[in-house]
Amino acid sequence: MATPIKINLDANKEYYYCTCGKSEDGLFCNGSHQGTSFTPSQFSVEKSKDYYMCPCKQNDGEPFCNGAHAK
């Protein structure tokens, strides 16, 4: 079971969440999806602070943990 990863994100910065699970850190796209049907999910946050991001990919492509890994 993958646990959420606490990471500090900057407000109004463009991020790309890995949806394929092939990136090195399991969170941010590094282009490893090339040649697959996966595409990264673009997102940003309104406030600079710590967030809990999802490495398990069980949350319907959302970058933030919703507890799906525990179900």
C-alpha positions as CSV (number, residue, x, y, z in Angstrom):
1,M,0.0,0.0,0.0
2,A,1.3,3.4,-1.0
3,T,1.1,6.2,1.6
4,P,0.5,9.8,0.8
5,I,3.6,12.0,0.3
6,K,3.9,15.3,2.0
7,I,5.3,17.9,-0.3
8,N,5.5,21.7,-0.4
9,L,3.9,23.2,-3.5
10,D,4.1,26.8,-4.7
11,A,1.0,28.9,-5.4
12,N,0.2,29.5,-9.1
13,K,2.9,27.3,-10.4
14,E,2.0,24.8,-13.1
15,Y,2.6,21.2,-12.1
16,Y,2.0,17.9,-14.0
17,Y,0.9,14.9,-11.9
18,C,2.0,11.5,-13.2
19,T,-1.0,9.3,-14.0
20,C,0.9,6.3,-15.5
21,G,3.0,5.4,-12.4
22,K,6.2,5.2,-14.4
23,S,7.9,8.4,-13.2
24,E,10.8,8.1,-10.8
25,D,9.1,9.7,-7.8
26,G,5.6,8.5,-8.7
27,L,4.2,12.0,-8.4
28,F,5.4,14.3,-11.1
29,C,5.5,13.6,-14.8
30,N,8.9,13.0,-16.3
31,G,7.8,11.9,-19.7
32,S,7.9,8.2,-19.0
33,H,4.3,7.9,-20.3
34,Q,5.5,8.4,-23.9
35,G,4.1,5.5,-26.0
36,T,1.3,4.7,-23.6
37,S,-2.3,5.9,-23.5
38,F,-1.7,7.9,-20.3
39,T,-1.4,11.7,-20.1
40,P,-0.3,13.8,-17.1
41,S,-2.8,15.8,-15.2
42,Q,-2.0,19.5,-15.1
43,F,-2.7,21.3,-11.8
44,S,-1.8,24.3,-9.6
45,V,-2.6,25.4,-6.1
46,E,-3.8,28.7,-4.8
47,K,-1.8,28.7,-1.6
48,S,1.9,27.9,-1.1
49,K,2.0,25.2,1.7
50,D,2.4,21.5,2.3
51,Y,0.0,19.1,0.6
52,Y,-0.4,15.3,0.7
53,M,-0.1,13.9,-2.7
54,C,-1.2,10.5,-3.9
55,P,1.4,8.0,-5.3
56,C,-1.1,5.0,-5.3
57,K,-3.0,6.1,-8.4
58,Q,-6.3,4.8,-6.9
59,N,-7.9,8.3,-6.7
60,D,-9.3,8.8,-10.2
61,G,-6.2,10.7,-11.4
62,E,-6.3,13.4,-8.8
63,P,-3.0,14.6,-7.4
64,F,-4.1,14.9,-3.8
65,C,-4.7,12.0,-1.4
66,N,-8.4,11.2,-0.8
67,G,-7.8,8.0,1.3
68,A,-8.6,5.6,-1.6
69,H,-5.4,3.6,-0.7
70,A,-7.0,2.6,2.6
71,K,-10.2,1.2,1.2
